[in-house]
Amino acid sequence: MTFTSLWSSVKSRATSTVGLSVVVVSGLTVLSTATGFVREVVTGRTFGATAETDAFFAAFAVVSLVFFSSPEAQSKAR
């Protein structure tokens, strides 16, 4: 087996693995976005467009922003 044929074999496996990874990550991103939208619709229909619902969403956004901004949270996410 020559180096060229070995390199060609490794390269084709790597590109198929990368392609599969791209498809999986893209699919999960779409799924996450869709479930987030469904969550927002269900919350809106259940609790309505009130000041309390707006306060809940604002508080949830602030907590998420602070948590994901901290270096400790970023190191645990890896």
C-alpha positions, 0 to 999 in steps of 0.5 A: 500500500502506497502513501497516496492510497493510504492518504486517500483512504483516510481523507475519504473517511474523514470527510464522510465523518465530518459530513455526518457530524454536520448533518447531526449538529444541524438536525439537532439545532433545528430540533432544538429551535422547534421545541423552543418555539413550541415551548413559547407557544404553550407558555403563551397560550397557558399563561397569556400575554401578561406582565407576570409572563413577561417578567418570567421570561426576562428573569429567565433570560437574565439568569441564562445570560449570567450563567452562560457568561461565567467561566465556570459554566463554560468549563463545565459545558465542555 
